[in-house]
Amino acid sequence: MEDALTPFPLHPGPWDLATALNETGRVARSNAVELGQPSPGNLGGLAVHFAPLVSLLLYLCGDGADYERRERPHPKRTKLGWRLFPADKPTTWDVGRWGQDRRSHPGSAIPRWSR
C-alpha cells in the first residue's frame, strides 16, 4: 500500500496555500472526531512541499500550457460490453521549458534554467 496514490483535498479560497492546508486539517480534524480516529496536526507546514505540485497543476490546467496533448484511450468491445483498459506502461510528458530542455539535453536530470 506504500506505493498507492493518496488523494489529498485542498480547500482553495482567497488565501495562501498554507491557509488552504490548515483549512483541510480543520475539516479532517472535525471528521476524525466524529469517526473516533486520530486527528492530524497542523498541515500548514506542508505548503513548502505542496507549492511545486499545485503550481504544476495550475499550469497544466491553464489555457497556455505547453505540452503535447495525447489521444485519450478508446473503449474496446468485449464479450461483456465496452471497456476501457489501463495503459501498458506509464508515459513521460515533456511539459513547458523543462520538457524542452530535457529534449535538447537528454542526459540532464535538472533543467538548465533552474540550476
N, CA, C and O of each residue as an XYZ file, in Angstrom:
460
protein
N       0.818     -1.188      0.000
C       0.000      0.000      0.000
C       0.869      1.263      0.000
O       0.363      2.353     -0.268
N       2.164      1.135      0.296
C       3.051      2.296      0.335
C       3.177      2.955     -1.032
O       3.430      4.158     -1.110
N       3.004      2.188     -2.120
C       3.142      2.733     -3.466
C       1.860      3.376     -3.970
O       1.850      3.950     -5.059
N       0.786      3.293     -3.208
C      -0.504      3.800     -3.663
C      -0.527      5.327     -3.636
O       0.149      5.959     -2.824
N      -1.302      5.894     -4.520
C      -1.513      7.335     -4.513
C      -2.558      7.666     -3.458
O      -3.553      6.954     -3.323
N      -2.341      8.720     -2.726
C      -3.274      9.141     -1.695
C      -3.903     10.461     -2.107
O      -3.192     11.451     -2.282
N      -5.215     10.497     -2.265
C      -5.839     11.786     -2.589
C      -5.736     12.729     -1.393
O      -5.823     12.303     -0.241
N      -5.552     13.999     -1.683
C      -5.420     14.985     -0.625
C      -6.277     16.181     -0.995
O      -5.934     16.921     -1.917
N      -7.394     16.385     -0.291
C      -8.247     17.530     -0.631
C      -7.554     18.833     -0.259
O      -6.808     18.907      0.718
N      -7.818     19.843     -1.051
C      -7.264     21.163     -0.791
C      -8.417     22.154     -0.858
O      -9.183     22.156     -1.821
N      -8.542     22.989      0.155
C      -9.646     23.933      0.232
C      -9.187     25.299     -0.284
O      -8.662     26.108      0.482
N      -9.384     25.557     -1.585
C      -8.943     26.846     -2.137
C      -9.873     27.966     -1.696
O     -11.024     27.733     -1.329
N      -9.366     29.144     -1.738
C     -10.145     30.323     -1.371
C      -9.281     31.553     -1.537
O      -8.214     31.492     -2.146
N      -9.740     32.671     -0.996
C      -8.960     33.911     -1.127
C      -7.825     33.972     -0.101
O      -7.672     34.986      0.580
N      -7.038     32.918      0.021
C      -5.944     32.848      0.984
C      -4.778     32.101      0.365
O      -4.873     31.603     -0.756
N      -3.674     32.025      1.100
C      -2.480     31.362      0.578
C      -2.571     29.850      0.775
O      -3.519     29.341      1.374
N      -1.572     29.150      0.263
C      -1.569     27.686      0.283
C      -1.512     27.141      1.712
O      -2.194     26.165      2.026
N      -0.716     27.753      2.570
C      -0.628     27.282      3.959
C      -1.986     27.361      4.652
O      -2.353     26.458      5.403
N      -2.729     28.432      4.405
C      -4.060     28.573      4.995
C      -5.013     27.527      4.423
O      -5.835     26.970      5.151
N      -4.905     27.260      3.121
C      -5.744     26.225      2.499
C      -5.453     24.863      3.121
O      -6.375     24.087      3.369
N      -4.181     24.566      3.373
C      -3.822     23.295      4.015
C      -4.320     23.248      5.452
O      -4.780     22.203      5.913
N      -4.234     24.361      6.163
C      -4.765     24.396      7.532
C      -6.275     24.183      7.538
O      -6.806     23.536      8.441
N      -6.969     24.724      6.539
C      -8.423     24.500      6.420
C      -8.706     23.022      6.164
O      -9.660     22.469      6.712
N      -7.884     22.383      5.335
C      -8.011     20.948      5.102
C      -7.838     20.190      6.417
O      -8.589     19.260      6.710
N      -6.841     20.597      7.208
C      -6.611     19.956      8.510
C      -7.769     20.164      9.460
O      -8.131     19.257     10.208
N      -8.365     21.373      9.438
C      -9.510     21.654     10.317
C     -10.674     20.734      9.989
O     -11.300     20.174     10.889
N     -10.964     20.577      8.701
C     -12.063     19.694      8.284
C     -11.724     18.242      8.633
O     -12.585     17.492      9.092
N     -10.468     17.853      8.415
C     -10.059     16.475      8.736
C     -10.177     16.199     10.230
O     -10.596     15.116     10.639
N      -9.803     17.185     11.042
C      -9.914     17.001     12.498
C     -11.368     16.840     12.926
O     -11.673     15.997     13.770
N     -12.264     17.636     12.356
C     -13.671     17.512     12.751
C     -14.229     16.168     12.305
O     -15.029     15.562     13.018
N     -13.816     15.700     11.136
C     -14.262     14.378     10.679
C     -13.656     13.271     11.527
O     -14.322     12.277     11.815
N     -12.399     13.432     11.931
C     -11.738     12.409     12.748
C     -12.429     12.269     14.104
O     -12.588     11.160     14.612
N     -12.835     13.390     14.682
C     -13.531     13.352     15.977
C     -14.838     12.578     15.830
O     -15.161     11.732     16.665
N     -15.593     12.871     14.764
C     -16.862     12.170     14.533
C     -16.659     10.669     14.352
O     -17.477      9.871     14.809
N     -15.566     10.281     13.685
C     -15.315      8.871     13.391
C     -14.473      8.178     14.457
O     -14.234      6.973     14.374
N     -14.025      8.930     15.454
C     -13.205      8.339     16.507
C     -11.826      7.942     16.020
O     -11.261      6.957     16.495
N     -11.283      8.688     15.089
C      -9.967      8.389     14.522
C      -8.943      9.395     15.034
O      -9.310     10.449     15.553
N      -7.639      9.066     14.887
C      -6.613     10.036     15.293
C      -6.721     11.309     14.446
O      -7.075     11.257     13.269
N      -6.417     12.417     15.050
C      -6.573     13.712     14.407
C      -5.238     14.207     13.865
O      -4.223     14.126     14.557
N      -5.224     14.731     12.607
C      -3.971     15.267     12.062
C      -3.600     16.576     12.746
O      -4.461     17.286     13.265
N      -2.321     16.880     12.738
C      -1.851     18.134     13.332
C      -1.994     19.280     12.344
O      -2.830     19.241     11.441
N      -1.169     20.299     12.530
C      -1.178     21.477     11.672
C      -0.579     21.095     10.314
O       0.556     20.622     10.250
N      -1.328     21.296      9.241
C      -0.867     20.920      7.909
C      -0.224     22.079      7.151
O       0.298     21.877      6.054
N      -0.251     23.280      7.708
C       0.307     24.446      7.024
C       1.779     24.298      6.689
O       2.258     24.884      5.718
N       2.498     23.522      7.481
C       3.926     23.302      7.233
C       4.203     22.519      5.963
O       5.330     22.516      5.468
N       3.187     21.856      5.430
C       3.364     21.090      4.190
C       3.358     21.978      2.953
O       3.615     21.496      1.850
N       3.071     23.265      3.117
C       2.945     24.172      1.972
C       4.211     24.176      1.125
O       4.135     24.247     -0.101
N       5.363     24.102      1.760
C       6.619     24.129      1.010
C       6.733     22.897      0.090
O       7.361     22.973     -0.966
N       6.134     21.773      0.485
C       6.163     20.560     -0.335
C       5.068     20.573     -1.398
O       5.257     20.054     -2.498
N       3.933     21.164     -1.069
C       2.802     21.180     -1.994
C       2.907     22.271     -3.058
O       2.336     22.129     -4.139
N       3.623     23.352     -2.774
C       3.674     24.503     -3.681
C       4.090     24.124     -5.106
O       3.424     24.555     -6.047
N       5.165     23.333     -5.315
C       5.525     22.992     -6.694
C       4.465     22.132     -7.384
O       4.260     22.248     -8.593
N       3.795     21.275     -6.624
C       2.771     20.410     -7.208
C       1.542     21.218     -7.619
O       0.983     21.006     -8.695
N       1.129     22.138     -6.760
C      -0.022     22.984     -7.072
C       0.316     23.888     -8.258
O      -0.523     24.119     -9.128
N       1.534     24.390     -8.285
C       1.967     25.244     -9.386
C       1.908     24.480    -10.708
O       1.411     25.004    -11.705
N       2.412     23.248    -10.721
C       2.370     22.426    -11.931
C       0.931     22.126    -12.337
O       0.597     22.193    -13.520
N       0.084     21.799    -11.380
C      -1.320     21.505    -11.676
C      -2.014     22.722    -12.277
O      -2.733     22.595    -13.268
N      -1.808     23.890    -11.695
C      -2.427     25.102    -12.234
C      -1.893     25.422    -13.631
O      -2.644     25.880    -14.492
N      -0.607     25.183    -13.856
C      -0.022     25.411    -15.179
C      -0.665     24.479    -16.211
O      -1.045     24.920    -17.295
N      -0.784     23.199    -15.875
C      -1.352     22.224    -16.811
C      -2.819     22.508    -17.111
O      -3.295     22.212    -18.207
N      -3.538     23.078    -16.146
C      -4.952     23.376    -16.349
C      -5.160     24.704    -17.072
O      -6.274     25.001    -17.503
N      -4.117     25.497    -17.210
C      -4.237     26.807    -17.851
C      -4.359     26.700    -19.361
O      -4.034     25.671    -19.953
N      -4.832     27.772    -19.972
C      -5.001     27.810    -21.426
C      -3.673     27.775    -22.166
O      -3.601     27.227    -23.266
N      -2.626     28.344    -21.592
C      -1.348     28.436    -22.296
C      -0.379     27.314    -21.978
O       0.813     27.448    -22.253
N      -0.847     26.213    -21.409
C       0.050     25.115    -21.038
C       0.751     24.563    -22.271
O       0.126     24.325    -23.305
N       2.067     24.363    -22.144
C       2.892     23.896    -23.253
C       3.210     22.414    -23.054
O       4.223     22.061    -22.452
N       2.338     21.563    -23.564
C       2.614     20.129    -23.554
C       1.871     19.489    -24.715
O       0.886     20.028    -25.221
N       2.360     18.342    -25.119
C       1.759     17.628    -26.237
C       0.520     16.888    -25.738
O       0.607     15.999    -24.890
N      -0.631     17.273    -26.280
C      -1.867     16.599    -25.878
C      -1.892     15.196    -26.475
O      -1.723     15.015    -27.681
N      -2.102     14.224    -25.625
C      -2.145     12.821    -26.072
C      -3.580     12.425    -26.377
O      -4.530     13.005    -25.850
N      -3.714     11.442    -27.225
C      -5.040     10.936    -27.557
C      -5.594     10.160    -26.367
O      -4.879      9.395    -25.720
N      -6.862     10.367    -26.096
C      -7.495      9.637    -24.993
C      -7.702      8.175    -25.397
O      -7.814      7.869    -26.584
N      -7.755      7.268    -24.407
C      -7.977      5.859    -24.739
C      -9.367      5.642    -25.346
O     -10.314      6.367    -25.042
N      -9.462      4.656    -26.184
C     -10.732      4.327    -26.814
C     -11.288      3.053    -26.191
O     -10.525      2.131    -25.904
N     -12.595      2.981    -25.977
C     -13.185      1.751    -25.434
C     -13.012      0.598    -26.408
O     -13.035      0.782    -27.625
N     -12.838     -0.593    -25.849
C     -12.708     -1.819    -26.649
C     -13.955     -2.670    -26.438
O     -14.476     -2.768    -25.328
N     -14.413     -3.270    -27.505
C     -15.581     -4.139    -27.403
C     -15.137     -5.498    -26.855
O     -14.207     -6.111    -27.378
N     -15.807     -5.959    -25.805
C     -15.532     -7.272    -25.224
C     -16.840     -8.065    -25.188
O     -17.897     -7.546    -25.550
N     -16.765     -9.298    -24.760
C     -17.978    -10.122    -24.661
C     -18.971     -9.546    -23.658
O     -20.178     -9.762    -23.767
N     -18.443     -8.807    -22.678
C     -19.290     -8.238    -21.638
C     -19.667     -6.785    -21.926
O     -20.235     -6.118    -21.061
N     -19.366     -6.290    -23.111
C     -19.682     -4.909    -23.458
C     -18.410     -4.093    -23.661
O     -17.310     -4.643    -23.716
N     -18.570     -2.792    -23.771
C     -17.441     -1.894    -23.995
C     -16.668     -1.687    -22.702
O     -17.262     -1.530    -21.635
N     -15.309     -1.687    -22.800
C     -14.456     -1.486    -21.628
C     -13.272     -0.613    -21.974
O     -12.800     -0.596    -23.111
N     -12.801      0.110    -20.977
C     -11.540      0.843    -21.091
C     -10.485      0.044    -20.344
O     -10.714     -0.391    -19.215
N      -9.334     -0.149    -20.966
C      -8.260     -0.901    -20.336
C      -7.137      0.052    -19.934
O      -6.907      1.058    -20.605
N      -6.431     -0.261    -18.834
C      -5.326      0.605    -18.417
C      -4.176      0.533    -19.418
O      -4.054     -0.425    -20.182
N      -3.340      1.562    -19.396
C      -2.178      1.594    -20.285
C      -1.202      0.482    -19.915
O      -1.156      0.034    -18.769
N      -0.424      0.046    -20.900
C       0.575     -0.998    -20.652
C       1.684     -0.513    -19.731
O       2.212     -1.275    -18.922
N       2.034      0.775    -19.864
C       3.104      1.336    -19.049
C       2.870      2.830    -18.896
O       2.141      3.426    -19.690
N       3.483      3.446    -17.880
C       3.356      4.905    -17.723
C       4.053      5.624    -18.873
O       4.977      5.084    -19.482
N       3.616      6.821    -19.163
C       4.269      7.632    -20.181
C       4.839      8.885    -19.530
O       4.340      9.355    -18.507
N       5.877      9.409    -20.134
C       6.506     10.628    -19.660
C       6.061     11.771    -20.543
O       6.100     11.669    -21.769
N       5.641     12.853    -19.927
C       5.212     14.039    -20.672
C       6.265     15.117    -20.496
O       6.687     15.402    -19.376
N       6.686     15.714    -21.592
C       7.566     16.874    -21.532
C       6.689     18.104    -21.407
O       5.860     18.377    -22.274
N       6.875     18.844    -20.325
C       5.995     19.977    -20.027
C       6.804     21.272    -19.999
O       7.803     21.372    -19.286
N       6.371     22.254    -20.773
C       6.955     23.592    -20.743
C       8.432     23.615    -21.058
O       8.942     22.790    -21.815
N       9.113     24.586    -20.457
C      10.544     24.759    -20.716
C      11.345     23.582    -20.208
O      12.358     23.224    -20.810
N      10.918     22.967    -19.109
C      11.658     21.832    -18.576
C      11.684     20.703    -19.592
O      12.737     20.115    -19.835
N      10.531     20.390    -20.193
C      10.472     19.348    -21.210
C      11.312     19.695    -22.414
O      11.990     18.831    -22.969
N      11.277     20.949    -22.825
C      12.072     21.390    -23.959
C      13.557     21.240    -23.640
O      14.335     20.807    -24.490
N      13.950     21.594    -22.428
C      15.343     21.465    -22.021
C      15.770     20.005    -21.984
O      16.880     19.672    -22.399
N      14.902     19.139    -21.495
C      15.248     17.710    -21.431
C      15.379     17.121    -22.824
O      16.206     16.237    -23.049
N      14.561     17.607    -23.771
C      14.685     17.109    -25.144
C      16.015     17.530    -25.751
O      16.630     16.763    -26.491
N      16.464     18.746    -25.445
C      17.713     19.225    -26.022
C      18.946     18.726    -25.267
O      20.040     18.705    -25.832
N      18.792     18.320    -23.995
C      19.888     17.781    -23.181
C      19.398     16.524    -22.467
O      19.146     16.566    -21.263
N      19.256     15.396    -23.186
C      18.617     14.217    -22.599
C      19.320     13.636    -21.376
O      18.669     12.976    -20.567
N      20.619     13.854    -21.210
C      21.315     13.284    -20.067
C      21.148     14.079    -18.797
O      21.518     13.605    -17.723
N      20.600     15.275    -18.889
C      20.495     16.150    -17.735
C      19.178     15.935    -17.002
O      18.107     16.040    -17.598
N      19.259     15.635    -15.704
C      18.042     15.448    -14.922
C      17.492     16.787    -14.430
O      16.298     16.903    -14.155
N      18.364     17.803    -14.317
C      17.929     19.111    -13.832
C      17.975     20.087    -14.997
O      19.009     20.216    -15.652
N      16.879     20.769    -15.262
C      16.883     21.704    -16.371
C      17.886     22.827    -16.159
O      18.123     23.239    -15.023
N      18.474     23.326    -17.236
C      19.487     24.378    -17.157
C      18.959     25.626    -16.483
O      19.676     26.251    -15.701
N      17.707     26.010    -16.769
C      17.187     27.270    -16.267
C      16.923     27.262    -14.772
O      16.670     28.318    -14.193
N      16.977     26.062    -14.110
C      16.737     26.039    -12.661
C      18.009     25.798    -11.870
O      17.958     25.706    -10.643
N      19.150     25.691    -12.539
C      20.400     25.432    -11.814
C      20.921     26.682    -11.191
O      21.965     26.659    -10.540
